[in-house]
Amino acid sequence: MRDVVIIGGGLSGLSAAYELEQMGVPYRLIEVKKQLGGSLTSTRREGFLMDNGPFAFHLPAEWPLLAELGLTGPLYTVTSPAGKSWQVFREGTASLVNALAGRLTGTIVHRMAVSSIGQLDKRFTLCMENGLMWDAGALIVAAPARHAERMFRTLRPEVSQRLAGFPYDTVVRIGIGVRREAFQHPGRRIWDMAVAYYYETDHPDRVPSDGLLLQLGLRFHAGQIPTPDELITMLQSRLNLPEIVTSVVTHWPEADPLAHLSAGYEANMATIETLLPPGVALIGSDYRQTDLVGLVEQGRAAARRIAAWASGE
């Protein structure tokens, strides 16, 4: 059985590691940041539990992974302004990351970045940004296109060319904790702003007894993002909030991949997948899946494909 290196510890990479763990396949996971899960972090302040990344998600009729991870109870339902029902983790979306990471026993390396990938004698070589060289029997690349493009320049330049220029919307994610009696317009939407999402919750696991939590995402053009203080002041005025108890603002430049909306995207992805060498998988929110459940299942499916290939070599 070949060993597998996973490049990227976001949700899809973490899910791939979890699946390899379940199958007993040896792996190493490389993550450039100090924490796993990418944007899936949560912050508790003044009794409010706010998500710094995705807040609500669509739950399919059957998703046995939650039971495997012991996460069936920690969910509740919120309704979007459009009237659609979504699921929310009582203890923050980071609880999914923590549950997955808590099952891992393989090697996890933080604060390490891969600059390029090569191949030598049926082994993949990884040149790290600190000058070290690693090797692997198989690879799962769970990195955004702008980073993967650089990694593939040596191994498959034609893949690199097709990954170049993937577009994104910059989304600023904001959590605001208020006193319920101070919120004059429950459910009000900010119609004159580019709102990526907007939710309200007063669940007791998320807010104090007299509180209300607003979770929203705002789109901005690169270079035109207000400071966190400016954003909160603007929202306080737009939502008519006399008092804000606490808030958190996070900026993710690649929060909303847009390539999948462009003409020719599916054909481009199909070509990229045929150009990847055997033993290499490319996963993440740039590559067909953007929702939480889809990213988890994409990572797990990639792990199964790579494990099947590795066992047959």
LOSE-942491 format. One line per 3 residues: number of its first residue (from 1); for each residue x negated, y negated, z of C-alpha. Coordinates in nm, 4 decimals, padded with zeros to 6 digits. Example, Ala and Ser with C-alpha at 12.3 -4.5 7.8 and 13.67 -1.06 7.14 Angstrom:
<recs>
1) -01.2300:00.4500:00.7800  -01.3670:00.1060:00.7140 .
</recs>
This chain:
<recs>
1) 00.0000:00.0000:00.0000  -00.1416:-00.3345:-00.1051  -00.1552:-00.6200:00.1429 .
4) 00.0568:-00.9266:00.0702  -00.0225:-01.2931:00.1264  00.2691:-01.5351:00.1553 .
7) 00.1832:-01.8948:00.0735  00.4297:-02.1219:00.2531  00.6155:-02.0780:00.5797 .
10) 00.9402:-02.2539:00.4899  01.2685:-02.0672:00.5070  01.2132:-01.8550:00.1947 .
13) 00.8541:-01.7635:00.2864  00.9534:-01.6883:00.6440  01.2369:-01.4653:00.5194 .
16) 00.9949:-01.2811:00.2906  00.7669:-01.2180:00.5881  01.0617:-01.0914:00.7914 .
19) 01.1563:-00.8444:00.5171  00.7981:-00.7186:00.4811  00.7884:-00.6774:00.8582 .
22) 01.1009:-00.4609:00.8473  00.9444:-00.2437:00.5759  00.6112:-00.2091:00.7538 .
25) 00.4186:-00.3809:00.4727  00.0997:-00.5608:00.5872  00.1087:-00.9351:00.5232 .
28) -00.0524:-01.2679:00.6056  00.1446:-01.5908:00.6010  -00.0268:-01.9239:00.5306 .
31) 00.1484:-02.2464:00.6338  -00.0002:-02.5919:00.5868  00.1974:-02.7440:00.8748 .
34) 00.1714:-02.6687:01.2455  00.5226:-02.5215:01.2581  00.7187:-02.2727:01.0499 .
37) 01.0505:-02.3426:00.8824  00.9750:-02.6583:00.6857  01.2524:-02.9123:00.7451 .
40) 01.4510:-02.6740:00.9657  01.3669:-02.8371:01.2970  01.5946:-02.9653:01.5709 .
43) 01.5541:-03.2426:01.8291  01.7294:-03.2788:02.1656  01.7575:-03.6267:02.3129 .
46) 01.9881:-03.7723:02.5758  02.1975:-03.4567:02.5671  02.2435:-03.4631:02.1869 .
49) 02.1041:-03.1801:01.9731  02.0273:-03.3181:01.6251  01.9005:-03.1355:01.3167 .
52) 01.6135:-03.2902:01.1239  01.6922:-03.0854:00.8141  02.0037:-02.9039:00.6904 .
55) 02.2861:-02.9180:00.9450  02.5798:-02.7186:00.8033  02.5882:-02.4269:00.5595 .
58) 02.8331:-02.2039:00.3761  02.8582:-01.8567:00.5282  02.9470:-01.5731:00.2886 .
61) 03.2078:-01.3167:00.3852  02.9337:-01.0716:00.4795  02.5838:-01.1628:00.5926 .
64) 02.4552:-00.8832:00.8184  02.1238:-01.0598:00.8791  02.2856:-01.2774:01.1458 .
67) 02.3816:-00.9694:01.3472  02.0291:-00.8315:01.3017  01.8902:-01.1527:01.4473 .
70) 02.1504:-01.1819:01.7220  02.2928:-01.5022:01.5752  02.6588:-01.4172:01.5190 .
73) 02.7795:-01.5824:01.8400  02.5819:-01.9088:01.8106  02.7923:-02.0426:01.5196 .
76) 03.0878:-02.2778:01.5001  03.2834:-02.4473:01.2223  03.2852:-02.8120:01.1156 .
79) 03.4928:-02.9729:00.8435  03.3412:-03.2050:00.5860  03.5176:-03.5287:00.4829 .
82) 03.6239:-03.3408:00.1679  03.8099:-03.0885:00.3843  03.5701:-02.7965:00.3356 .
85) 03.4677:-02.5741:00.6262  03.1000:-02.5181:00.7011  02.9098:-02.3260:00.9664 .
88) 02.6736:-02.4844:01.2178  02.4285:-02.3273:01.4625  02.5187:-02.4182:01.8200 .
91) 02.1516:-02.4420:01.9151  02.0402:-02.6196:01.5985  01.9376:-02.4852:01.2604 .
94) 01.5925:-02.4284:01.4061  01.7432:-02.1303:01.5893  01.7433:-01.9410:01.2581 .
97) 01.3735:-02.0156:01.2112  01.2976:-01.9133:01.5690  01.4907:-01.5878:01.5314 .
100) 01.3063:-01.4942:01.2110  00.9647:-01.5974:01.3422  01.0249:-01.4109:01.6677 .
103) 01.0407:-01.0828:01.4739  00.7040:-01.1299:01.3042  00.3898:-00.9503:01.4204 .
106) 00.1760:-01.0093:01.1105  -00.1004:-01.2664:01.0795  00.0236:-01.6254:01.0606 .
109) -00.2243:-01.9010:00.9821  -00.1212:-02.2615:01.0434  -00.2729:-02.5833:00.9094 .
112) -00.4276:-02.4059:00.6105  -00.3672:-02.4988:00.2468  -00.4328:-02.3050:-00.0734 .
115) -00.5865:-02.5139:-00.3507  -00.6015:-02.2537:-00.6281  -00.5289:-01.8882:-00.7099 .
118) -00.7413:-01.6589:-00.9257  -00.7783:-01.2897:-00.9985  -01.0800:-01.0607:-00.9788 .
121) -01.0972:-00.6819:-01.0044  -00.7237:-00.6321:-00.9537  -00.7294:-00.8536:-00.6433 .
124) -00.5911:-01.2056:-00.6227  -00.8315:-01.4664:-00.4930  -00.7275:-01.7697:-00.2933 .
127) -00.9468:-02.0761:-00.2696  -00.8577:-02.2632:00.0471  -00.8881:-02.6401:00.0757 .
130) -01.1458:-02.6004:00.3537  -01.3738:-02.4027:00.1194  -01.2946:-02.0533:00.2483 .
133) -01.2079:-01.7737:00.0062  -00.9389:-01.5157:00.0757  -00.8114:-01.2251:-00.1300 .
136) -00.4869:-01.0302:-00.1504  -00.3331:-00.7335:-00.3231  -00.0101:-00.9220:-00.3963 .
139) 00.1221:-01.2761:-00.3568  00.4471:-01.4460:-00.2692  00.4182:-01.8163:-00.3451 .
142) 00.6821:-02.0050:-00.1458  00.5734:-02.3591:-00.2264  00.7384:-02.6574:-00.3994 .
145) 00.6685:-02.6910:-00.7706  00.4311:-02.9856:-00.7302  00.2075:-02.7731:-00.5046 .
148) 00.2533:-02.4457:-00.6925  00.1638:-02.6237:-01.0176  -00.1830:-02.6967:-00.8802 .
151) -00.2304:-02.3446:-00.7443  -00.1519:-02.1745:-01.0769  -00.3826:-02.3863:-01.2958 .
154) -00.6563:-02.1221:-01.2931  -00.4495:-01.8044:-01.2716  -00.1770:-01.8987:-01.5214 .
157) -00.2160:-02.2474:-01.6731  00.0975:-02.1971:-01.8811  00.2971:-02.1531:-01.5580 .
160) 00.1347:-02.4648:-01.4181  00.2401:-02.6653:-01.7229  00.6019:-02.5563:-01.6851 .
163) 00.6083:-02.6458:-01.3143  00.4714:-02.9948:-01.3696  00.7157:-03.2800:-01.3373 .
166) 00.9949:-03.1079:-01.1444  01.2145:-03.3983:-01.0202  01.3456:-03.4592:-00.6683 .
169) 01.5770:-03.6918:-00.4827  01.4338:-03.8384:-00.1664  01.6753:-03.7775:00.1195 .
172) 01.6481:-03.9390:00.4602  01.8186:-03.7226:00.7220  01.9678:-03.9028:01.0194 .
175) 02.1213:-03.7904:01.3462  02.3067:-04.0465:01.5562  02.4475:-03.9866:01.9023 .
178) 02.7255:-04.2189:02.0164  02.9883:-04.2408:02.2894  03.3178:-04.1221:02.1475 .
181) 03.5130:-04.4231:02.2707  03.2654:-04.6526:02.0960  03.3286:-04.4957:01.7555 .
184) 03.6121:-04.6926:01.6019  03.6546:-04.5067:01.2727  03.6207:-04.1273:01.3136 .
187) 03.5782:-03.9570:00.9784  03.4964:-04.2789:00.7954  03.2673:-04.2209:00.4970 .
190) 03.0084:-04.4663:00.3753  03.1459:-04.5074:00.0256  02.9027:-04.7763:-00.0901 .
193) 02.5929:-04.5732:-00.0027  02.4362:-04.2723:-00.1728  02.5449:-04.0134:00.0831 .
196) 02.4038:-03.6646:00.0379  02.6142:-03.5293:00.3255  02.8105:-03.6516:00.6288 .
199) 02.9387:-03.4568:00.9293  03.0670:-03.5268:01.2795  03.0702:-03.2891:01.5746 .
202) 03.1632:-03.3057:01.9409  03.0815:-02.9427:02.0201  02.9738:-02.9143:02.3859 .
205) 02.6552:-02.7281:02.2906  02.5597:-03.0243:02.0730  02.6709:-03.3343:02.2605 .
208) 02.7464:-03.4589:02.6142  03.1077:-03.4415:02.7299  03.1831:-03.7969:02.6134 .
211) 02.9666:-03.7887:02.3036  02.9977:-03.7606:01.9275  02.7154:-03.6611:01.6929 .
214) 02.6914:-03.7932:01.3384  02.4659:-03.6039:01.0961  02.4131:-03.7555:00.7538 .
217) 02.1702:-03.7682:00.4659  02.1091:-04.0767:00.2516  01.9463:-04.0823:-00.0911 .
220) 01.6867:-04.3458:-00.1760  01.4563:-04.4157:-00.4663  01.0905:-04.3567:-00.3870 .
223) 00.9300:-04.6698:-00.2505  01.2627:-04.8220:-00.1426  01.3159:-04.6435:00.1872 .
226) 01.3940:-04.8695:00.4843  01.2150:-04.8160:00.8135  01.3939:-04.5966:01.0700 .
229) 01.4912:-04.9050:01.2720  01.6285:-05.0754:00.9611  01.8296:-04.7659:00.8708 .
232) 01.9863:-04.7359:01.2153  02.0696:-05.1071:01.2217  02.2310:-05.0772:00.8776 .
235) 02.4377:-04.7747:00.9777  02.5391:-04.9355:01.3051  02.6865:-05.2222:01.1040 .
238) 02.8459:-05.0066:00.8322  03.0063:-04.7666:01.0817  03.1034:-05.0383:01.3285 .
241) 02.9102:-04.8807:01.6158  02.8744:-05.1125:01.9166  02.6394:-04.8709:02.0925 .
244) 02.4024:-04.5976:01.9791  02.2855:-04.3669:02.2551  02.0077:-04.1988:02.0562 .
247) 01.8998:-04.1294:01.7004  01.6440:-03.9424:01.4939  01.5329:-04.0212:01.1381 .
250) 01.3299:-03.7830:00.9210  01.2109:-03.8316:00.5647  01.1657:-03.5380:00.3282 .
253) 01.0440:-03.6500:-00.0183  01.1355:-03.3106:-00.1695  01.4593:-03.2644:00.0235 .
256) 01.6817:-03.2365:-00.2839  01.5343:-03.0599:-00.5891  01.6986:-03.1786:-00.9108 .
259) 01.5352:-02.9606:-01.1756  01.8227:-02.7092:-01.1637  02.0574:-02.9825:-01.2880 .
262) 01.8597:-03.0484:-01.6038  01.9203:-02.8935:-01.9452  01.6928:-02.6003:-02.0150 .
265) 01.6195:-02.5289:-01.6491  01.7338:-02.1654:-01.6563  01.5392:-02.0968:-01.9750 .
268) 01.2299:-02.2579:-01.8238  01.2591:-02.0507:-01.5067  01.3093:-01.7303:-01.7069 .
271) 00.9922:-01.8062:-01.9016  00.7970:-01.8838:-01.5850  00.9007:-01.5517:-01.4354 .
274) 00.7850:-01.3602:-01.7419  00.4507:-01.5428:-01.7339  00.3776:-01.4588:-01.3707 .
277) 00.1314:-01.1705:-01.3401  00.2548:-00.8448:-01.1880  00.2305:-00.8637:-00.8113 .
280) 00.3178:-01.2346:-00.7871  00.6558:-01.3822:-00.6886  00.7568:-01.7485:-00.6867 .
283) 01.0290:-01.8516:-00.4422  01.1695:-02.1610:-00.2745  01.4283:-02.4327:-00.3210 .
286) 01.2820:-02.5403:-00.6566  01.3522:-02.2018:-00.8092  01.7271:-02.1408:-00.8504 .
289) 01.8235:-02.1281:-00.4814  01.8913:-02.4423:-00.2785  02.1345:-02.3397:-00.0026 .
292) 02.0316:-02.1875:00.3291  02.1708:-01.8371:00.2751  02.0449:-01.8272:-00.0836 .
295) 01.6910:-01.9152:00.0232  01.6881:-01.6462:00.2907  01.8099:-01.3784:00.0504 .
298) 01.5762:-01.4966:-00.2247  01.2785:-01.4501:00.0084  01.3919:-01.1077:00.1204 .
301) 01.4561:-00.9914:-00.2379  01.1099:-01.1105:-00.3463  00.9539:-00.9163:-00.0593 .
304) 01.1306:-00.5991:-00.1689  01.0178:-00.6438:-00.5310  00.6585:-00.7080:-00.4313 .
307) 00.6569:-00.4147:-00.1873  00.7922:-00.1818:-00.4582  00.5253:-00.2995:-00.7008 .
310) 00.2485:-00.2703:-00.4412  00.3457:00.0822:-00.3424  00.3384:00.1925:-00.7047 .
313) -00.0130:00.0705:-00.7725 .
</recs>
